[in-house]
Amino acid sequence: MSELPEMRASDAERERIAERLREAVAEGRLDMEEFGQRLDAAYKARTHGELEPLVSDLPLTGTTPAAPLAATGSGNWAQRVGGPPTSKGAFAFWGGFGRKGTWTVARKFTGFAMMGGGELDLREARFEDRVTVIRCFAIMGGVSIVVPPDLNVEVNGIGFMGGFAEQGEGNPDPSAPRVVISGFALMGGVGVERKRTKAEKQRLKAEREEEKRARLEKDEKDDRKELG
C-alpha cells in the first residue's frame, strides 16, 4: 500500500508558527541567532512535518504570560524584530510616498524621490532584522524619516547642493535595532527626526500628572501632621 502524501502547509499555518517563535524570543527562550534560523525555516517549510519540529520544544501560545511592554520608550524591541518585510522600497516622481504604522521594514530598503517627496515613519514599525540599511536618493526632492528617540540610528549620506540632517533629542536603547541611513541628495534633502508618537506623549503626560498629584497629596499629609 502506497503512503499518503504529507499534508501541505498553508500560509496561515506558517504565520502561526512564526508568531510562536516571536513570542519565544521575546520571553528569552530563543536567542536571536536561533530565532532567525527557525523563522527562515518556517517561511520555507512546505509541509506540516517541516513546521512542527520548529516549535516542538516551545510552550503553546497563551500558556505563559505575555512579556510586558517597556515602561518607557517604544516598547519591547524583541517583539518588533523578525518576520517577512511588507515593503522593500518606495519611489516617487512628481509625487510622493509614505510608509507608516505597523509596517515591517526590509533589512535593505531603498527610497527614491525625484521632484517629489516621501515619508518613512519607523515609530511603530517592525524590522525584518536587527540591522537595517535604508538608502535614500533625493533628486530635487526630499525624504523625511521619523524615528523613536530610543532607536539606534546612524546617518551617513552624501549631499551635493543638498544634504542629510538629523534633529531631535535621542536616548538610544542598547536592545533596539540599528538603522543605518545612507544615500545621496542632489539639490534635495533627507531629514531624520526623533519624535515620540502621540500615544506615547499622552502616556508621559498622564505619568507626570500622576506624579504631581502624588506629591501634592504627600505635602497635604505632611502639613496635617505638623498642625496635628
Backbone hydrogen bonds in HBPLUS format (Angstrom, degrees):
<---DONOR---> <-ACCEPTOR-->    atom                        ^
c    i                          cat <-CA-CA->   ^        H-A-AA   ^      H-
h    n   atom  resd res      DA  || num        DHA   H-A  angle D-A-AA Bond
n    s   type  num  typ     dist DA aas  dist angle  dist       angle   num
A0048-HIS N   A0007-MET O   3.24 MM  41  6.23 154.3  2.31 164.3 166.1     1
A0009-ALA N   A0046-ARG O   2.82 MM  37  5.46 168.2  1.84 126.2 129.1     2
A0014-ARG N   A0010-SER O   3.06 MM   4  6.38 155.2  2.12 148.6 155.4     3
A0015-GLU N   A0011-ASP O   2.96 MM   4  6.20 154.5  2.03 146.5 153.5     4
A0016-ARG N   A0012-ALA O   2.94 MM   4  6.17 145.2  2.06 140.2 149.8     5
A0017-ILE N   A0013-GLU O   3.13 MM   4  6.40 158.2  2.18 147.4 151.4     6
A0018-ALA N   A0014-ARG O   2.97 MM   4  6.23 156.0  2.03 145.0 152.2     7
A0019-GLU N   A0015-GLU O   2.92 MM   4  6.12 151.0  2.01 146.1 152.9     8
A0020-ARG N   A0016-ARG O   3.19 MM   4  6.51 152.2  2.27 143.6 150.2     9
A0021-LEU N   A0017-ILE O   3.05 MM   4  6.37 149.9  2.14 147.2 155.7    10
A0022-ARG N   A0018-ALA O   2.96 MM   4  6.29 150.1  2.05 145.9 154.1    11
A0023-GLU N   A0019-GLU O   3.01 MM   4  6.29 156.0  2.07 147.5 153.4    12
A0024-ALA N   A0020-ARG O   3.00 MM   4  6.18 149.4  2.09 140.2 148.7    13
A0025-VAL N   A0021-LEU O   3.03 MM   4  6.33 155.2  2.09 150.7 155.7    14
A0026-ALA N   A0022-ARG O   3.07 MM   4  6.24 151.7  2.15 143.5 151.6    15
A0027-GLU N   A0023-GLU O   3.02 MM   4  6.22 139.3  2.19 141.8 152.1    16
A0029-ARG N   A0024-ALA O   2.83 MM   5  5.10 148.7  1.93 164.0 156.9    17
A0028-GLY N   A0025-VAL O   3.23 MM   3  5.02 155.1  2.30  95.6 103.0    18
A0035-PHE N   A0031-ASP O   2.89 MM   4  6.03 159.3  1.93 155.8 162.8    19
A0036-GLY N   A0032-MET O   2.94 MM   4  6.04 158.6  1.99 142.9 148.0    20
A0037-GLN N   A0033-GLU O   3.10 MM   4  6.38 155.9  2.16 146.2 152.4    21
A0038-ARG N   A0034-GLU O   2.94 MM   4  6.15 166.8  1.96 153.8 157.0    22
A0039-LEU N   A0035-PHE O   2.85 MM   4  5.94 160.2  1.89 151.8 158.0    23
A0040-ASP N   A0036-GLY O   3.03 MM   4  6.08 158.9  2.07 142.6 148.2    24
A0041-ALA N   A0037-GLN O   3.07 MM   4  6.28 155.2  2.13 143.0 149.9    25
A0042-ALA N   A0038-ARG O   2.84 MM   4  6.07 145.4  1.96 145.1 155.1    26
A0043-TYR N   A0039-LEU O   3.15 MM   4  6.46 160.5  2.19 152.7 155.1    27
A0044-LYS N   A0040-ASP O   3.20 MM   4  6.36 129.5  2.47 136.0 149.1    28
A0045-ALA N   A0041-ALA O   2.93 MM   4  5.95 121.1  2.29 139.4 153.0    29
A0045-ALA N   A0042-ALA O   3.29 MM   3  5.19 144.5  2.42  94.9 104.8    30
A0050-GLU N   A0047-THR O   3.17 MM   3  5.43 144.2  2.31 102.1 111.7    31
A0051-LEU N   A0048-HIS O   3.03 MM   3  5.09 129.3  2.30  98.0 112.0    32
A0052-GLU N   A0048-HIS O   3.07 MM   4  6.18 169.1  2.09 171.2 168.4    33
A0054-LEU N   A0051-LEU O   2.99 MM   3  5.69 149.1  2.08 122.7 131.5    34
A0055-VAL N   A0052-GLU O   3.10 MM   3  5.76 159.0  2.15 121.2 126.3    35
A0058-LEU N   A0055-VAL O   3.03 MM   3  5.15 164.3  2.05 115.7 116.7    36
A0063-THR N   A0060-LEU O   3.11 MM   3  5.76 161.8  2.15 142.9 141.8    37
A0079-GLN N   A0076-ASN O   3.16 MM   3  5.76 142.4  2.30 113.6 122.3    38
A0080-ARG N   A0077-TRP O   2.84 MM   3  5.09 155.4  1.90 110.2 118.6    39
A0127-PHE N   A0080-ARG O   2.82 MM  47  6.20 152.7  1.90 153.0 162.1    40
A0082-GLY N   A0127-PHE O   2.70 MM  45  6.07 164.0  1.72 161.6 166.3    41
A0086-THR N   A0104-THR O   2.99 MM  18  5.11 155.9  2.05 127.5 134.5    42
A0106-ALA N   A0087-SER O   3.32 MM  19  6.22 142.9  2.47 171.4 164.1    43
A0110-THR N   A0088-LYS O   3.21 MM  22  6.67 151.9  2.29 133.7 138.1    44
A0090-ALA N   A0110-THR O   2.92 MM  20  6.49 147.5  2.03 153.5 158.1    45
A0112-PHE N   A0090-ALA O   2.94 MM  22  6.31 154.0  2.01 147.0 155.3    46
A0092-ALA N   A0112-PHE O   2.81 MM  20  6.17 139.7  1.98 150.3 162.9    47
A0114-MET N   A0092-ALA O   2.85 MM  22  6.20 165.0  1.88 158.7 162.4    48
A0094-TRP N   A0114-MET O   3.13 MM  20  6.59 157.1  2.19 158.2 165.3    49
A0117-GLY N   A0095-GLY O   2.95 MM  22  6.51 152.1  2.03 152.3 160.0    50
A0097-PHE N   A0117-GLY O   3.08 MM  20  6.73 133.3  2.30 135.5 148.5    51
A0119-GLU N   A0097-PHE O   2.96 MM  22  6.36 146.1  2.08 136.2 146.2    52
A0099-ARG N   A0119-GLU O   2.90 MM  20  6.32 145.9  2.02 153.8 164.8    53
A0121-ASP N   A0099-ARG O   2.78 MM  22  6.03 171.5  1.78 171.7 174.4    54
A0126-ARG N   A0103-TRP O   2.84 MM  23  6.11 164.5  1.86 150.5 155.7    55
A0105-VAL N   A0126-ARG O   2.93 MM  21  6.22 166.1  1.95 143.5 139.9    56
A0128-GLU N   A0105-VAL O   2.93 MM  23  5.94 161.5  1.96 167.9 164.8    57
A0133-VAL N   A0107-ARG O   2.87 MM  26  6.08 167.1  1.88 146.5 148.8    58
A0109-PHE N   A0133-VAL O   2.91 MM  24  6.28 164.8  1.93 158.5 163.7    59
A0135-ARG N   A0109-PHE O   2.80 MM  26  6.23 161.5  1.84 165.4 166.8    60
A0111-GLY N   A0135-ARG O   2.79 MM  24  6.19 163.9  1.81 161.1 166.4    61
A0137-PHE N   A0111-GLY O   2.86 MM  26  6.28 153.7  1.93 156.3 165.2    62
A0113-ALA N   A0137-PHE O   2.88 MM  24  6.31 164.6  1.90 166.6 169.9    63
A0139-ILE N   A0113-ALA O   2.84 MM  26  6.23 160.3  1.88 157.1 163.8    64
A0115-MET N   A0139-ILE O   2.91 MM  24  6.39 150.4  1.99 155.0 164.7    65
A0142-GLY N   A0116-GLY O   3.06 MM  26  6.64 152.1  2.14 151.0 159.7    66
A0118-GLY N   A0142-GLY O   3.01 MM  24  6.57 137.9  2.19 143.2 155.3    67
A0144-SER N   A0118-GLY O   2.84 MM  26  6.19 166.6  1.86 155.1 157.4    68
A0120-LEU N   A0144-SER O   2.80 MM  24  6.26 159.1  1.85 160.8 167.8    69
A0146-VAL N   A0120-LEU O   2.85 MM  26  6.27 157.1  1.90 153.9 161.6    70
A0122-LEU N   A0146-VAL O   2.78 MM  24  5.98 173.2  1.79 172.1 170.9    71
A0125-ALA N   A0122-LEU O   3.36 MM   3  4.81 155.5  2.43  91.0  98.0    72
A0178-ARG N   A0130-ARG O   2.80 MM  48  6.16 163.8  1.83 171.1 171.4    73
A0132-THR N   A0178-ARG O   2.87 MM  46  6.28 163.7  1.90 162.4 167.9    74
A0180-VAL N   A0132-THR O   2.79 MM  48  6.19 164.6  1.81 166.9 171.1    75
A0134-ILE N   A0180-VAL O   2.82 MM  46  6.12 163.1  1.85 160.1 166.0    76
A0182-SER N   A0134-ILE O   2.96 MM  48  6.33 158.3  2.01 151.5 158.5    77
A0136-CYS N   A0182-SER O   2.83 MM  46  6.23 165.7  1.85 148.4 149.6    78
A0184-PHE N   A0136-CYS O   2.93 MM  48  6.48 139.0  2.10 149.0 161.9    79
A0138-ALA N   A0184-PHE O   3.01 MM  46  6.52 153.1  2.09 150.0 158.4    80
A0186-LEU N   A0138-ALA O   2.83 MM  48  6.23 157.1  1.88 159.8 167.6    81
A0140-MET N   A0186-LEU O   2.84 MM  46  6.20 164.0  1.87 163.8 169.4    82
A0189-GLY N   A0141-GLY O   3.07 MM  48  6.68 148.8  2.17 149.6 159.3    83
A0143-VAL N   A0189-GLY O   3.02 MM  46  6.58 148.7  2.12 148.5 158.3    84
A0191-GLY N   A0143-VAL O   2.92 MM  48  6.38 155.0  1.98 159.0 167.0    85
A0145-ILE N   A0191-GLY O   2.76 MM  46  6.04 166.5  1.78 170.7 173.8    86
A0193-GLU N   A0145-ILE O   2.88 MM  48  6.30 161.0  1.92 162.1 168.3    87
A0147-VAL N   A0193-GLU O   2.91 MM  46  6.18 163.9  1.94 151.8 156.4    88
A0195-LYS N   A0147-VAL O   2.88 MM  48  6.14 159.1  1.92 162.3 169.4    89
A0151-LEU N   A0148-PRO O   3.27 MM   3  5.69 173.3  2.28 119.7 120.9    90
A0171-ASN N   A0149-PRO O   2.87 MM  22  5.57 162.3  1.90 127.3 133.2    91
A0173-ASP N   A0150-ASP O   2.83 MM  23  5.02 162.2  1.87 134.5 129.1    92
A0179-VAL N   A0152-ASN O   2.78 MM  27  6.15 162.9  1.81 160.9 166.3    93
A0154-GLU N   A0179-VAL O   2.88 MM  25  6.28 154.2  1.95 160.7 163.5    94
A0181-ILE N   A0154-GLU O   2.74 MM  27  6.05 170.9  1.75 169.3 172.5    95
A0156-ASN N   A0181-ILE O   2.93 MM  25  6.31 168.2  1.95 168.0 170.6    96
A0158-ILE N   A0183-GLY O   3.04 MM  25  6.25 167.1  2.05 138.2 140.7    97
A0185-ALA N   A0158-ILE O   2.88 MM  27  6.37 146.7  1.99 150.7 159.9    98
A0160-PHE N   A0185-ALA O   2.78 MM  25  6.18 160.0  1.82 170.5 176.1    99
A0187-MET N   A0160-PHE O   3.06 MM  27  6.48 157.9  2.11 148.4 155.3   100
A0163-GLY N   A0188-GLY O   3.15 MM  25  6.78 144.3  2.28 146.4 156.9   101
A0190-VAL N   A0163-GLY O   2.99 MM  27  6.46 153.3  2.06 151.2 158.2   102
A0165-ALA N   A0190-VAL O   2.94 MM  25  6.40 157.9  1.99 159.9 165.4   103
A0192-VAL N   A0165-ALA O   2.74 MM  27  6.07 159.4  1.78 154.2 161.5   104
A0167-GLN N   A0192-VAL O   2.85 MM  25  6.32 153.7  1.92 162.4 171.2   105
A0194-ARG N   A0167-GLN O   2.94 MM  27  6.40 160.7  1.98 152.9 158.6   106
A0176-ALA N   A0173-ASP O   2.92 MM   3  5.30 160.8  1.96 116.9 123.3   107
A0201-LYS N   A0197-THR O   3.01 MM   4  6.30 155.6  2.07 150.5 157.4   108
A0202-GLN N   A0198-LYS O   3.02 MM   4  6.28 156.4  2.08 147.6 153.6   109
A0203-ARG N   A0199-ALA O   2.98 MM   4  6.25 150.8  2.07 142.3 150.6   110
A0204-LEU N   A0200-GLU O   2.93 MM   4  6.16 164.0  1.95 152.3 155.8   111
A0205-LYS N   A0201-LYS O   2.92 MM   4  6.11 152.6  2.00 145.0 153.1   112
A0206-ALA N   A0202-GLN O   2.93 MM   4  6.15 155.7  1.99 145.0 151.4   113
A0207-GLU N   A0203-ARG O   2.96 MM   4  6.24 151.3  2.04 146.8 154.9   114
A0208-ARG N   A0204-LEU O   2.96 MM   4  6.23 157.5  2.02 147.3 152.8   115
A0209-GLU N   A0205-LYS O   2.97 MM   4  6.23 158.0  2.02 149.3 155.3   116
A0210-GLU N   A0206-ALA O   2.94 MM   4  6.14 150.6  2.03 144.0 152.1   117
A0211-GLU N   A0207-GLU O   2.93 MM   4  6.19 155.3  1.99 149.0 155.5   118
A0212-LYS N   A0208-ARG O   2.94 MM   4  6.17 155.5  2.00 146.7 153.5   119
A0213-ARG N   A0209-GLU O   2.94 MM   4  6.15 156.4  1.99 144.6 150.9   120
A0214-ALA N   A0210-GLU O   2.96 MM   4  6.16 155.3  2.02 145.3 151.9   121
A0215-ARG N   A0211-GLU O   3.00 MM   4  6.26 152.8  2.08 146.2 153.0   122
A0216-LEU N   A0212-LYS O   3.02 MM   4  6.29 157.5  2.07 148.9 154.7   123
A0217-GLU N   A0213-ARG O   3.00 MM   4  6.25 160.2  2.04 149.8 154.9   124
A0218-LYS N   A0214-ALA O   3.03 MM   4  6.22 154.6  2.09 143.0 149.9   125
A0219-ASP N   A0215-ARG O   2.90 MM   4  6.15 157.5  1.95 148.8 155.0   126
A0220-GLU N   A0216-LEU O   2.94 MM   4  6.18 156.2  1.99 149.7 156.0   127
A0221-LYS N   A0217-GLU O   3.00 MM   4  6.26 155.2  2.06 146.2 152.5   128
A0222-ASP N   A0218-LYS O   2.95 MM   4  6.21 158.5  1.99 150.5 156.4   129
A0223-ASP N   A0219-ASP O   2.90 MM   4  6.15 154.3  1.97 146.7 153.9   130
A0224-ARG N   A0220-GLU O   3.01 MM   4  6.27 156.5  2.07 147.3 153.0   131
A0225-LYS N   A0221-LYS O   3.04 MM   4  6.29 153.0  2.11 146.6 153.8   132
A0226-GLU N   A0222-ASP O   3.09 MM   4  6.37 154.5  2.16 147.2 153.4   133
A0227-LEU N   A0223-ASP O   3.05 MM   4  6.30 154.0  2.12 149.1 156.1   134
A0228-GLY N   A0224-ARG O   2.79 MM   4  5.87 142.9  1.93 143.7 154.3   135
